[in-house]
Amino acid sequence: MDLWRWRRQVAELAVGLVEEYRRPVLVPMTLVHPGYVAEIFGRVRDAGIELHHFFLQASRAVLEQRIDGRTHAPGDPVREERVRRWCKDRIAPCLAQGPA
């Protein structure tokens, strides 16, 4: 699924927060697609904002434990499992990609 509007809004929000509050903004996010990374980071840099990218690496076991520790759909075990499976299915591509 290509969420171009989301990518644009992420960059615009980061830029707006820096402009309004005049302090660094931390954005915890996993971006795997190199083109999306370039698009979002490029928009922020094009606005004249200095950007630092920090990559925190975790093992598959730690990521699965974190996913299992979250509640996604309280009261709906079928949906809960579907969301967890979706999240876990993305671990391999994220680990393969590494830092952007």
C-alpha positions in Angstrom: 0.0 0.0 0.0 1.4 3.4 -1.0 0.5 6.1 1.5 2.0 9.1 -0.2 -0.3 11.5 1.8 0.9 10.0 5.1 4.6 10.5 4.1 4.0 14.1 3.2 2.1 14.7 6.4 4.9 13.1 8.5 7.4 15.5 7.0 5.1 18.5 7.3 4.4 17.8 10.9 8.0 17.4 11.8 8.9 20.7 10.0 5.9 22.5 11.7 6.9 21.3 15.2 10.5 22.4 14.7 9.3 25.8 13.4 6.8 26.3 16.1 8.8 25.1 19.2 12.3 25.8 18.0 13.7 22.6 19.5 14.6 19.2 18.2 11.9 16.7 17.5 12.3 13.0 18.0 10.3 10.8 15.6 10.3 7.1 16.5 9.5 5.3 13.3 10.5 2.3 11.2 10.9 3.1 7.5 12.1 0.2 5.3 11.5 1.4 1.8 14.6 3.5 0.8 12.5 5.7 -1.5 10.2 6.6 1.4 13.1 7.4 3.6 14.6 9.6 0.9 11.2 11.4 0.4 10.5 12.1 4.1 14.1 13.0 5.0 14.4 15.1 1.8 11.3 17.1 2.6 12.6 17.9 6.1 16.0 18.8 4.8 14.5 20.9 2.0 12.8 23.0 4.7 16.2 23.8 6.0 16.0 21.6 9.1 19.1 19.7 10.2 18.2 16.0 10.4 20.0 13.3 12.4 19.0 9.7 11.8 19.6 7.2 14.6 19.1 3.5 14.0 18.4 1.2 16.9 18.9 -2.4 16.1 17.0 -5.2 17.9 16.9 -8.9 17.4 13.9 -10.8 16.0 13.2 -12.2 19.5 13.1 -8.8 21.1 10.9 -7.4 18.3 8.5 -10.3 18.6 8.4 -9.9 22.4 7.5 -6.2 22.0 4.8 -7.0 19.5 3.3 -9.7 21.7 3.4 -7.2 24.7 1.2 -4.7 22.9 -2.6 -4.6 22.7 -3.9 -3.8 19.3 -7.6 -4.8 19.4 -8.9 -5.2 23.0 -11.8 -7.7 23.1 -11.2 -9.0 19.6 -8.8 -12.0 19.7 -9.1 -12.7 16.0 -8.2 -9.2 15.0 -5.5 -9.1 17.7 -3.8 -12.1 16.2 -4.2 -10.8 12.6 -2.5 -7.5 13.6 0.3 -9.3 15.5 0.9 -11.6 12.5 1.0 -8.5 10.2 3.5 -6.9 12.4 5.7 -10.0 12.7 5.6 -10.5 8.9 7.4 -7.2 8.6 10.3 -8.1 10.9 12.3 -9.9 8.2 12.2 -7.1 5.7 13.1 -4.6 8.4 16.1 -6.7 9.6 17.3 -7.3 6.0 17.1 -3.5 5.2 19.1 -2.3 8.2 19.8 1.4 8.7 18.8 3.8 6.0 
